[in-house]
Every structure is written in structure tokens, then in C-alpha cells.
């Protein structure tokens, strides 16, 4: 950490420890919104002149200094206590000499009590359900909490958060697309998890009613995801509704760049929705239900449309020519950028160290 006598406060150069969850490599090879955010933060903080140590798993490739105890991401044991606790134990030994630690695990903020002189902040990546609300309420007085949207925090307004910091991405890492489709012609895209609250079946019905072909790239690993697919999605598949499986990051970018629009018909309090800004970075407008953080991400009539229901989304698909793909890209190059996200985290870290 470098002190600035001219500023009378901390300079921007800090030793920052980032602790990633142990479930997916950084950056993610397949599905992984949290891991994409951690990757963007690590790269952005290093580019801003900070000394970054990323504690992750051995199969991560993020181009910053990294350490790990788990050679491979624990995707098959996701959410289990033992692998996460082992990961956290070693992580805190690795980052103990850092000026500040940004922990993205669930257990880490509780274990950090063993390092009382180490400033630790944590980002809440999931929804404020009963379990997580109790956990974060218990630690908020000692570990500053970062919410990723105002919608997320509104679900538990009594839990104090230090900052609301929206996610950002580096637009240059995303291809600017023309929405021309693929060899089979134009299409709209659904991208996410196979879950009722994400609304893949609603996206199919909307696209079909509007006369659009829809491609779906979605994570489907858990039993409940497979059951939802069998019950509500598979019966709707056809030549105009094609499930591609869980695709690579590179394939995801191709699909986003070629899509006429991203359909995001959620019916839950989505904490953020990284796929929306990923789509916008490719110039692809977003059609979303106005739930969760969608109204904080989509500018109605500029970067997409906020639709009250399926009927409104069908109608909005007929108005895509009112939107300019360049406006979607500009929104990411501007507010939803890695640069802005990193700057707001730096401000938080400086306030913790002041």
C-alpha cells in the first residue's frame, strides 16, 4: 500500500486479495456469472495499477497472480461445505498480507474473524432469501457488504450494505454483432439456467407467437433443472425452437452477436442478470420483464424494452427496428463498464483503509 502525502489519503496502489468461489474456473469455461465478474474485477484492478492476488482453483486462467489448493474447480460438489471450507482456510493464509480482501465465497466472511486486522469486504451475489439474509445480517457489522443491485437490497432493507455496485464488463472482449442471425436466418436468443423463474418456456412461446426462431443455450445439470426441461421446455421444442445445451464462452459470444434480441422473461427478483449486459456489449437489445434488476439495466426504448407480460413482449419483438444496436454497445462502454465497476470498488476499499 502506498500513502500519498499530496492527497492526504491512500493512493490508488493497493495489494488486493480476491477470493473466488471454488465451483468454477476464473474465467468460466461454461456457465458462470459470478466467475465472469471476478475475472473482470481481477483484470481491471491489475490494469488500474493494483497488486492483485486471486485465490481460485488450479484450472483458472485469469492473467493475474493466482494461488490455489484445489487443482480443479469443484463443480460436482457445488454448495458443499467441505470443499469450500478447505478452499477458504488456505485462501486466508494466502491473502493475509494484502491491504484489503474482497471475498466472493459464502463461508469466507465468517472465517475472516480469525484475521481481525485484515480488512475484508464481500459481495452478495445471490438473492436475499431467508438463509442468506440471516447469514449476512450476522456479519454485516464487521464485513462491509456490497449489493449488486437496488432490487436485490430491497428484499432485505434491514441488512446494511456498504455500497450498491452494478456489474460491468470490458466491451472490447465482446464482438459487436449485426444481429443477422446464422446460416438458417435470424433468431432471438434465450441464455441462462433451465429454471421456471428464468422462463425458457415463456421465451419459446413469445418467440413463436411473434414468428421468430429461437435458440436456447442454457445450463442444465441439476435434477430440478432437468425436471423443468422435461416438463415445460422439451414439449415445446421444434424446428423454430432449438436447445443447444450449455455452450462455451466463445460460442455464447457468437450467439449473442448474431441474435436479433435477447429474451429475458424472468419471474423472480433477479439480483442482477449478467447476460443482459453481455448481450448489450454485443449490440443486442434485451427484452425483459420488469422484475429484479432488469429496470436498472435495460433503458426502455434505447437498449431494449421492459415488457409487463408475454403479450407485451410479443408486441415488442415487432418494434426492434426502433432500437439501435450501437446504443446497446455504448451503454456498456459507458456505465456498465469494467472501468466504472473497478473504480467504485476502489473507492470502497480506500474507505475501508482510511
C-alpha positions in Angstrom: 0.0 0.0 0.0 1.4 3.4 -1.0 0.5 6.6 1.0 0.1 9.8 -0.9 1.3 12.9 1.1 -0.2 15.2 -1.5 -3.7 13.6 -1.4 -3.7 13.2 2.4 -5.2 9.7 1.9 -4.4 6.4 0.3 -3.1 6.4 -3.2 -4.7 4.0 -5.7 -2.0 1.4 -5.4 -3.1 -1.4 -3.1 -2.4 -5.1 -2.5 -5.8 -6.6 -3.1 -6.7 -10.2 -2.4 -9.7 -11.6 -4.4 -11.1 -14.9 -3.1 -13.2 -16.6 -5.8 -15.7 -19.4 -5.1 -14.3 -22.9 -5.7 -17.0 -24.1 -8.0 -15.9 -22.8 -11.5 -12.6 -21.7 -13.0 -11.9 -18.0 -13.4 -12.9 -17.0 -16.1 -15.7 -19.6 -16.5 -15.4 -22.1 -19.4 -19.1 -22.6 -19.4 -21.9 -21.0 -17.3 -20.7 -18.8 -14.5 -21.9 -15.2 -13.9 -20.1 -14.8 -10.6 -16.9 -16.1 -12.1 -17.1 -13.7 -15.0 -17.4 -10.8 -12.6 -14.4 -11.9 -10.5 -12.4 -12.2 -13.7 -13.3 -8.7 -14.8 -12.5 -7.3 -11.4 -9.1 -9.1 -11.2 -8.1 -7.9 -14.7 -9.5 -4.4 -14.1 -7.8 -3.9 -10.7 -4.5 -5.0 -12.1 -4.8 -2.7 -15.1 -5.6 0.1 -12.8 -2.2 -0.3 -11.1 -3.0 -2.5 -8.1 -1.2 -5.6 -7.0 -3.8 -8.4 -7.3 -3.7 -11.9 -5.8 -6.5 -14.1 -7.0 -7.2 -17.1 -4.8 -9.1 -19.6 -7.1 -8.7 -23.1 -8.4 -5.8 -24.6 -10.3 -7.6 -24.7 -13.6 -8.2 -21.0 -13.7 -6.6 -18.9 -16.4 -7.2 -15.3 -15.4 -4.0 -13.5 -16.3 -3.2 -12.2 -12.7 -1.1 -13.8 -10.0 -3.0 -16.8 -8.7 -2.8 -19.3 -5.9 -4.9 -22.4 -5.1 -5.2 -25.6 -3.0 -7.9 -27.2 -5.2 -6.3 -28.2 -8.5 -9.7 -28.4 -10.2 -13.0 -26.5 -9.8 -15.5 -28.4 -7.6 -18.4 -28.2 -9.9 -19.7 -31.7 -9.0 -19.8 -30.7 -5.3 -21.1 -27.2 -5.7 -22.5 -25.8 -2.4 -21.0 -28.5 -0.2 -19.3 -27.2 3.0 -16.1 -29.3 3.0 -14.5 -28.2 -0.3 -15.5 -24.5 0.3 -14.1 -24.5 3.8 -10.9 -26.1 2.7 -10.6 -23.5 -0.1 -11.3 -20.7 2.4 -8.8 -21.9 5.0 -6.0 -21.8 2.5 -7.2 -18.6 0.9 -6.9 -16.5 4.0 -3.4 -17.7 4.7 -2.5 -16.7 1.1 -4.1 -13.2 1.3 -3.2 -12.4 4.9 -0.5 -9.8 3.8 -2.8 -8.0 1.5 -4.1 -4.5 2.3 -7.7 -5.5 1.6 -9.6 -8.6 0.7 -12.6 -8.9 -1.5 -14.3 -12.3 -0.7 -16.8 -13.8 -3.1 -17.4 -17.0 -1.1 -20.2 -17.6 1.4 -18.1 -19.1 4.3 -15.1 -16.7 3.9 -16.6 -13.7 5.7 -17.3 -15.8 8.7 -13.8 -17.4 8.8 -12.2 -13.9 8.4 -12.9 -13.3 12.1 -9.6 -15.2 12.6 -7.8 -12.3 10.9 -9.1 -9.3 12.9 -6.6 -6.9 11.4 -7.4 -7.8 7.8 -10.0 -5.6 6.1 -12.5 -7.8 4.3 -15.5 -6.9 2.1 -17.8 -9.4 0.4 -20.2 -9.2 -2.5 -23.7 -10.7 -2.2 -24.2 -12.5 -5.5 -27.4 -14.4 -4.7 -30.9 -13.3 -3.7 -31.7 -12.3 -0.1 -33.6 -15.5 0.8 -34.2 -16.4 4.5 -30.9 -18.4 4.7 -28.7 -15.7 3.2 -30.4 -12.9 5.0 -29.7 -14.4 8.4 -26.0 -15.0 7.4 -25.3 -11.6 6.0 -27.2 -9.8 8.8 -24.8 -11.6 11.3 -21.6 -10.5 9.5 -22.6 -7.1 8.2 -21.3 -5.2 11.2 -17.8 -6.5 10.7 -17.6 -7.2 6.9 -18.9 -4.5 4.6 -21.4 -5.9 2.2 -21.7 -5.0 -1.5 -25.1 -5.4 -3.1 -25.2 -5.8 -6.9 -28.5 -4.0 -7.4 -31.0 -1.9 -5.5 -33.6 -4.6 -6.3 -31.5 -7.2 -4.5 -31.2 -5.0 -1.4 -34.9 -4.0 -1.3 -35.6 -7.6 -0.4 -33.8 -7.2 2.9 -33.7 -3.4 3.6 -32.8 -4.0 7.3 -29.4 -5.6 6.3 -26.9 -2.7 5.9 -24.9 -2.6 2.8 -21.8 -0.5 2.2 -22.4 0.0 -1.5 -24.6 -1.0 -4.3 -22.2 -1.6 -7.2 -23.6 -2.8 -10.5 -21.6 -5.3 -12.5 -19.6 -4.3 -15.6 -17.7 -5.9 -18.4 -15.0 -4.9 -20.8 -16.8 -4.2 -24.1 -13.7 -4.9 -26.2 -13.8 -8.5 -25.1 -17.3 -8.9 -26.8 -17.8 -8.9 -30.6 -20.1 -6.2 -31.9 -22.7 -8.1 -33.8 -25.2 -7.1 -36.6 -28.0 -9.4 -35.4 -28.1 -11.0 -38.8 -28.5 -14.5 -37.4 -26.8 -17.6 -38.7 -26.9 -19.8 -41.8 -30.6 -20.6 -41.0 -31.6 -17.0 -40.8 -32.5 -14.5 -38.0 -33.1 -15.7 -34.4 -33.8 -14.5 -30.9 -31.8 -16.0 -28.0 -32.5 -17.3 -24.5 -29.4 -17.7 -22.4 -29.3 -18.7 -18.7 -30.3 -21.6 -16.5 -33.1 -24.1 -17.1 -35.4 -22.9 -14.3 -39.0 -21.9 -14.2 -38.1 -18.5 -12.8 -35.8 -17.8 -15.7 -38.6 -18.5 -18.1 -37.2 -20.5 -21.0 -40.7 -21.9 -21.8 -42.1 -18.4 -21.8 -39.3 -17.3 -24.2 -40.3 -20.1 -26.6 -44.0 -19.1 -26.6 -43.2 -15.4 -27.1 -40.8 -16.1 -30.0 -43.3 -18.5 -31.7 -46.2 -16.1 -31.4 -44.0 -13.3 -32.9 -42.8 -15.5 -35.7 -39.2 -15.7 -34.6 -36.9 -18.7 -34.5 -35.4 -19.0 -31.0 -32.1 -20.6 -30.0 -31.6 -21.6 -26.3 -28.2 -22.0 -24.6 -28.8 -23.0 -21.0 -27.2 -24.7 -18.1 -28.9 -27.9 -17.2 -27.0 -30.0 -14.7 -29.1 -30.2 -11.5 -32.1 -32.7 -11.1 -34.6 -29.9 -10.8 -33.3 -28.2 -14.0 -33.7 -31.5 -15.9 -37.2 -31.9 -14.5 -38.2 -28.4 -15.5 -36.8 -29.0 -19.0 -38.7 -32.3 -19.3 -42.0 -30.8 -18.1 -42.1 -27.4 -19.7 -39.4 -26.9 -22.3 -38.9 -30.2 -24.2 -42.6 -30.4 -25.3 -42.2 -27.0 -27.0 -39.1 -27.8 -29.0 -39.2 -27.9 -32.8 -37.6 -26.5 -35.9 -38.2 -23.0 -34.7 -37.2 -23.7 -31.1 -33.8 -25.3 -30.7 -32.0 -26.2 -27.4 -28.2 -26.1 -27.9 -27.2 -27.2 -24.5 -24.7 -25.4 -22.3 -22.2 -23.7 -24.6 -18.7 -22.5 -24.3 -17.9 -18.8 -23.6 -16.8 -18.3 -27.2 -19.9 -19.9 -28.6 -22.0 -17.8 -26.3 -20.4 -14.6 -27.7 -21.2 -15.8 -31.3 -24.8 -16.4 -30.4 -25.2 -13.1 -28.6 -23.7 -11.2 -31.5 -25.9 -12.8 -34.1 -29.2 -12.6 -32.2 -31.9 -10.1 -33.1 -32.7 -9.8 -29.4 -32.2 -11.5 -26.1 -35.4 -12.6 -24.3 -35.2 -12.4 -20.5 -38.8 -13.3 -19.3 -37.9 -13.7 -15.6 -40.4 -14.1 -12.9 -38.3 -13.6 -9.8 -36.2 -11.0 -8.0 -33.1 -11.5 -10.2 -30.2 -9.9 -8.3 -28.6 -8.6 -11.5 -28.5 -10.7 -14.7 -25.1 -10.6 -16.3 -26.4 -11.9 -19.5 -28.2 -8.6 -20.1 -25.0 -6.6 -20.2 -23.2 -9.3 -22.1 -25.9 -9.1 -24.8 -25.8 -5.3 -24.8 -22.0 -5.4 -25.2 -22.6 -7.3 -28.5 -25.1 -4.7 -29.6 -28.0 -7.0 -28.9 -31.1 -5.4 -27.3 -32.8 -7.0 -24.3 -36.5 -7.7 -23.9 -37.2 -8.3 -20.2 -40.0 -8.4 -17.7 -39.6 -5.5 -15.3 -38.6 -7.7 -12.3 -35.5 -7.8 -10.2 -32.7 -5.7 -11.5 -33.9 -5.6 -15.1 -35.2 -1.9 -14.8 -31.7 -0.9 -13.5 -30.0 -2.5 -16.5 -32.4 -2.0 -19.5 -33.2 1.5 -20.6 -36.7 1.1 -22.1 -36.8 2.2 -25.7 -33.0 2.5 -26.0 -31.2 -0.7 -25.1 -34.4 -2.8 -25.2 -37.9 -3.0 -23.9 -39.3 -3.7 -20.4 -42.5 -5.8 -21.0 -45.2 -6.4 -18.5 -46.1 -9.8 -19.8 -45.9 -12.2 -22.7 -48.3 -10.2 -24.9 -46.2 -7.0 -24.4 -43.0 -9.0 -25.3 -44.6 -10.3 -28.5 -45.5 -6.8 -29.4 -42.0 -5.5 -28.6 -40.5 -8.0 -30.9 -42.2 -6.2 -33.7 -40.6 -2.9 -32.7 -36.9 -4.0 -32.8 -36.3 -1.6 -35.7 -36.9 1.3 -33.2 -33.7 0.3 -31.4 -30.1 1.0 -32.4 -27.6 -1.7 -31.7 -24.9 0.9 -31.2 -26.8 2.4 -28.3 -26.6 -1.0 -26.6 -22.9 -1.2 -27.0 -22.5 2.4 -25.8 -24.3 1.6 -22.6 -21.6 -1.0 -21.8 -18.8 1.2 -22.9 -20.2 3.8 -20.6 -21.9 2.9 -17.4 -21.8 -0.9 -17.5 -18.0 -1.0 -18.0 -15.3 -2.8 -16.0 -13.7 0.6 -15.5 -16.6 2.0 -13.6 -17.1 -1.2 -11.6 -13.4 -1.2 -10.7 -13.4 2.5 -9.7 -16.4 2.0 -7.4 -14.7 -1.0 -5.7 -11.5 1.0 -5.3 -13.5 3.8 -3.6 -14.9 1.2 -1.2 -11.5 -0.3 -0.5 -10.0 3.1 0.2 -12.8 4.0 2.6 -12.1 0.7 4.5 -8.4 1.6 4.8 -8.7 5.3 5.5 
